[in-house]
């Protein structure tokens, strides 16, 4: 990988010329990125991940994760946060490169009420006030869900692969939800008939970023791996995760023979949809009509920092098959010009063809990355989504490089996206031209840019599905709501939660 900086641009010149009409760059996660979805948080897709499972013995599976409902305050009771029963959540896979989903996993939720006479919500004292398991009567508003697999040529309703599965309640606190992960979190991981697994519920918001980036790129440590502030620290997120055998996703339904197998790469993105009509009446509502897509996320933060304000809502409703319409706005990304203005760096001139292969078509086999690396999946038209080569071997957890391909770790972003990948630093450098795709600008400070946050301070990820940490407790104070002591300032240090959901 040492020669990558000097050669990769040459290896991709041909492809860049062919696809010079489109480039879809990205920066980070997608929280409230468009006007309409910012007012519809329960349908807002914040992060999408796709990677070969890194849990020991599970290398033959792919893990797909879609997170929704951004920046959840853990103490937001008594209703707490849960999936919206009126929304349709989907994870979509294109295995032919035409921008249309060939396989879709659909998730729909139903909330029940055990005791409607209590003033509380998700928990109450129906028995002893302690939620000790997923069927405990004190879990007062249990939520169940169904999972369907829909194939493009297999009928609209698809195949029901799971039903009646329970989501765990919120991590309310040690009195109501003691030993959270043992009693409630891990029991909510269900086995599927194909050998895979599925989970839906609240988890720790593991994505890390210093949101000072939106204060005109006012980053606290733009050239360091430390010194930034993890703005999402202590928040929770609603996670849908499903693990399926590799052959369930690929074209031809077979495990690829190797990374250059034409069936090895799949495209992945997630969406949320709502019915066209909602009628409110006397404290009730009804939802009717066709489903309409209101949220979409493939590569991180495309809509947030690339698509212009007047088109952000429309982009959330687009299918990747129509992504060519975004070309006029991404050939000369505003973010790159802002980086130039703020940091005084030289950036590659428009049109930014260097970004085409990474985000819009996938990287083809070339002499620089070698004969066993490709994420190419395209019919000649740009389609923005994650691209995962299902035949590239995993990198063991202890050896993962947070910079993915830029760090010499070919199993990481932009080959899919692992929860471990520091996409903020990767994408800042890509937009600045500080990568091997643009040798002329692959130099300091372009190739050193970052937000100063290179790890989640709340601890390492789980080594098992669904990988994300248990949700933060409702009575665990965040920095903004800690009690002040007279004569002392508020501390910025937060407690760390272990796998049981208890404060260390």
Buried (B, 14 or more C-beta within 10 A) or exposed (E): BEEBBEBBBEBBEEBBEEBBBBBBBBBBBBBBBBEBBBEBBBBBBBBBBBBBBBBEEBBEBBBBBBBBBBBBBBBEBBEBBBBBEBBBBBBBBBBBBBBBBBBBBBBBBEBEEBEEEBEBBBBBBBEEEBBBEBEBBBBBBBBBBBBBBBEEEEEEEBEEBBEEBBBBBBBBBBEBBBBBBEBBBBBBBBEBEBEBBBBBBBBBBBBBBBBBBEEEBEBBBBEBBEBBBBBBBBBBBBBBBBBBBBBBBBBEEEBBEEBBBBBBBBBBBBBBBBBEEEEEEEEEEEBEEEBEBBBBBBBBBBBBBBBEEEBBBBBBBBBBBBBBEBBEBBBEBEBBEBBBEEBEBEBBEEBBBBBBBBBBBBBBBBEBBEEBBBBBBBBEBBBBBBBBBBBBEBBEBEEBBBBBBBBEBBBBBBBBBBBBBBBBBBBBBBBBBBBBBBBEBBBEBBBBBBBBBBBBEBBEBBEBBBBBBBBBBBBBBBEEEEEEEEEEEEEEEBEEBEBBBBBE
